[in-house]
Amino acid sequence: MKTLEVEDLIKMDLGKLNEELVATKKELFKIKFEVKGGHSKSANLIRNYKKYAAQIKTIQKERNLKA
């Protein structure tokens, strides 16, 4: 899964942001199991996906506060 830039996330509507967040959480779940199982050596992907999920949540919260 390729992460989007923050500018692209800001342009998305809330429905697409929710879909992106769900997909990110699923990917994060898979990566955690791969790293713990020893199948993947790139533990830094966990950090990157957590950061990406936090960016999405922040944008959602900002929109909810504006409404």
C-alpha positions in Angstrom: 0.0 0.0 0.0 1.3 3.4 -0.9 0.6 6.2 1.4 -0.7 9.5 0.1 0.7 13.0 0.8 -1.0 15.1 3.4 -2.2 17.5 0.7 -4.0 14.6 -1.1 -5.6 13.5 2.2 -6.9 17.0 2.9 -8.7 17.0 -0.5 -10.5 13.8 0.2 -14.0 13.7 1.7 -14.8 12.0 5.0 -16.0 8.7 3.4 -12.7 8.2 1.5 -10.7 9.2 4.6 -12.5 6.5 6.6 -11.8 3.9 3.8 -8.1 4.9 3.8 -7.9 4.6 7.6 -9.4 1.2 7.6 -7.1 0.0 4.8 -4.1 1.5 6.7 -5.1 -0.3 10.0 -5.4 -3.6 8.1 -2.0 -3.2 6.5 -0.5 -2.2 9.9 -2.0 -5.4 11.4 -0.4 -7.6 8.7 3.0 -5.8 9.1 3.0 -6.3 12.8 2.5 -10.1 12.4 5.2 -10.3 9.7 7.7 -8.5 11.9 6.9 -10.5 15.0 7.0 -13.7 13.1 10.4 -12.9 11.6 9.2 -12.8 8.0 9.9 -9.1 7.6 13.0 -7.2 8.6 11.5 -3.7 8.1 10.2 -2.8 11.5 10.2 0.9 10.6 7.1 0.2 8.4 5.1 0.0 11.6 6.2 3.5 12.6 5.4 4.8 9.2 1.9 3.3 9.1 1.1 4.5 12.6 2.1 8.0 11.6 0.0 7.8 8.4 -3.0 6.7 10.5 -2.5 9.5 12.9 -2.4 12.0 10.0 -5.7 10.7 8.7 -7.3 10.9 12.2 -6.1 14.5 12.6 -7.6 15.6 9.4 -10.9 13.9 10.3 -10.9 15.6 13.7 -10.2 19.0 12.2 -13.1 18.6 9.8 -15.5 17.5 12.6 -14.5 20.6 14.7 -15.2 22.9 11.8 -18.7 21.5 11.3 
